[in-house]
Each structure stands twice: as C-alpha cells, then as structure tokens.
Amino acid sequence: MKPLPIAAAALIACVTGCARHAPAGTSTPGNCNLAGTPFCNAHETVPPGWTGHRFKLLQDYRDARNAPDAMPWKKYDYATQPRQYVFALLTYAYRGNYGTTWDTPNNRWKARHWFHAPALDYGDNGREPISGLTRERTSAIHELGDGQIHCWDNWAVGLYNDPGGFTLGKVWSNHMAPDPAAARFPEGTMSVKLLFTSAPVSEVPWLNGSPEWDADIYEGDTTAGNHCAAPPTNPPRVPQKVRLLQVDVAVKDSRANPITGWVFGTFVYQGGRPQPELVAIGAKNGWQNLAPVGLMWGNDPGLAAGQKPKQTWPNPDVSMSHLGYQGRLNGPVDNKISSCLSCHGTAEVALDAMIPPTAAPGQPPPDVSPWFQNIPSGVPFEKGHISTDYSLQVAFGIRNFNQNHPSAAAENGVSAQNALSPKLTGNFSPRDPPYVAPSQPINWSGFRKPHPAPTPR
Ligand code: HEC
C-alpha cells in the first residue's frame, strides 16, 4: 500500500494527531448488538485524539410512521417525466439533512425522520465511527478518468425515511432473531445513499469542490501493480477526508407494481455545474452540483444486443464512461455488468450471487437472464429463499448477524449454510465480485477508455 497522500492527511480533527490504529472489536463490546441493547454505532470506536464528529446510528424505529409525510415524486410520471421525478426524490432526501452530517436530528426533522439499517458494523467493510460509512466497491485504475492511476476505495452511508424505518423496526424487533419476512416496504418508502471516494482531486480533477466528509478508513490506495488488491484482513484505519461522488435514491411506488414496485435513480457529482432544481432549494457547498445519471423502473428482460433499454432513462445531458449491462442504469461506482435493479433484485436471505457470472476463458458466455428479470416486490430471487424486498441493507444485516451470532442463528432455525452463504464469504466488498488475484493482471483492452469527466453532450 502507498503512504497516505498529504492532501488527505491534512485538515482532520485530531488535536494530538490521530495515529493509524487497528480496528479490532466493536465500538462498545458487550454493550451493543445483543438482546436488550441498542445496535452498535460502528465497527470500532473513534481513534484516540479524535475530536471531530462521531456517528450515531439512527435506530429509534419505534418513532417511525408507517406512511410518509408527503410524496412529492407522485406529481410526476417516472417514465415520461424522469428528470422531475428523480429530482423530487433527491430534494425530498435533502430536506432536514442538507448542511448536516445527515445523522443529527434537528428542527427540520419534525416533518419526517430518517433511520439507518442496523448490523452493517461487522467485518472489514463495517461502518466506520466518524460518519457511519461502510466499504463499497473499489474504483479500478482509470475508471474515474485518465488521471486515476491508483485503485481507490468508496465508502457509503444509506438512510430510510419513516415507512422504511418502520419496516426496519419490524424486521429487527427481536434483536436476536431478525425476521426477513417482515421486510415488505410500504408505499412511499424512500432510501438515499451517499457514496464517497478516497480518490484525491489530484487524480480525479472533476471531484474538485465536492463535499468532503471525515471517515476512519483504510490508509492510502489498494493498488498492486496494475490491478486492485484486497486489503489484508483487519487492516489499520486512519481518519481522512473522503469526497462525495455519487448519490443513489430508491422509492417504493405502486405505479411500478406490475414490474418491481421500485424506482431507482442515481446522481453523479459534477464540479462547477449547478443543477437548477438544487439551487432552487438553497443547496450549496458542492451539494448543488449533483446531476442525475438516470432513472430505472425495470430491468428490460430479454433485451437483445444492440437494443436500448425502455425501462431505464439515461439522462441525455450527462455522459458517463459506463452505465450498467446493455445500457441499463448503474452509477459511476458500480459494476458495468450489473444494474441497480439487477443487483437489488437478489436481496434475499440467504444471499447468493448478486452479480451475473462472466465467461470462463474459452467457454461460451453464461446465461445472465436470471439477473435481468423483473422480480415483483416480495418474491425471492431463488426458490426457497426469503425476499427482503430489494433491500440489500436488510439482507446484509441479517447475514452479518447470522455469521456473528451462530448460536442464535441455529436457535432461529438458520442452517449453517444459510448463515455463511458460501458463494459470498470470499468477497471483500459487498458491491463487487472477488478481487482479481495479483497473478492475473486485468486486461485493460476490453475496457472502454474513460473520458476525464462526465460532461454534458
Ligand atoms: C452489485 C450490487 C449493487 C449494485 C449494482 C447497486 N447496489 Fe445499491 N446496494 C448494494 C448493497 C450491497 C447495499 C447494502 C450495503 C450498503 O448500503 O452498503 C446497497 C444499498 C443501497 C441502498 C440503501 C437501501 C438498500 O436497498 O439496501 C440504496 C438506496 C441503493 N443501494 C441504491 C442503488 C442504486 C440507485 C443503484 C444503481 C445506480 C445501486 N444501488 C446499485 C449493492 C448494489
């Protein structure tokens, strides 16, 4: 691993200088994630000397209402007015959160509450204690532009509105026996996820001016030769700045019921290009510069090669180096062989392969059609599993719980195989297939050369 870049080491809230530290254990061992205790805030405590923000998991699920206070997106048709629809979702999520660290209840929260999903604090990807971020897919060399010469990690935090929090409360009402069958999100459930990158502006200049948060995350980059290596087990963490790169939104809208019941959209940071819809609500300090990449309400099953998807709206004003498979929606941090609804359609207990298989050398391409179905809300991806209604935070939380409380899992009738989904245990990041082993260099020739920044056409 490379040393921490100077820019990232500066400007952090450490009076005595926060040393790199081993992230062993949970935040307050014995005091959380047990029957009768609150859920843990994070995977580890803040490092000694840290005087800045401390993340607090919003887990007062009993305060959550079963219906949203308002559904401003309902004024618009997602298929014919996708831009208005996706901005209605983001401006709804900004309300009461904008200008804060998004985990601080304030006056503007009176109209609506926000909640985090529990049990995402376990393991090497687990929530860090400063901003509550969990580790996501790594951006490979050049994926964020020509200047990106190292692999950089992405870290994210997601929140649910009232009906989402109400549902989380039902799933986790017994802390020692989460109930995946209770994950049926009501109309108006909305979730927002902020994705930050550790990539520095020196390598990704279009991140200039992007909102910066502090996070206690792995040092430096994860480059090994010309590929990204998995960090070692339990790697040391150190407080540093991360920059907002992508914002995801998802909403339960009954108009999409015959398809999946959900509409997913995503935004990318676009330095220096304020969006009128965000300026209009007073967003500033970079938060006004998020442009929609697109919106999707279905997976376009059976899409033939060369055809354009009909259930994705790619924003014609933003050009990306890649979307998802065959032009379905995916974000800049996401894998181009998948799509939002493809990956989230696999949300079930026990979790299995979220990403479609790729061809083995010399073999014909595998059938990926199961990953691009329109799975109705509540139907599992595989027979015999239990759907968590497109929520991967619920599916991952339950998986984490079962792996870390094997005796409770056994008591709840969860088989060892379900507790330890074998196909997933080797993966480091939940949003990516296993890392390419250092002995197999990535073949960049199949990689469309990304342009320096997502630019208007
Ligand atoms: C390859 C898999 C994958 C893809 C593709 C993907 N996600 Fe997710 N997403 C996840 C995982 C895993 C989680 C839960 C863990 C976490 O939040 O870190 C998640 C969580 C979320 C959440 C929080 C609520 C929930 O459902 O768990 C939202 C909202 C979200 N994603 C939206 C999107 C959008 C929008 C896209 C497309 C632009 C997208 N996702 C693409 C894997 C994926």
Residues whose N, C-alpha, C, O or C-beta is under 5 A from the ligand:
A	BS01	HEC	T134 G158 S191 V192 K193 D248 V249 A250 F264 G265 T266 L329 N330 G331 D334 S338 S339 C340 C343 M354 Y390 S391 L392 Q393 V394 P430 R431
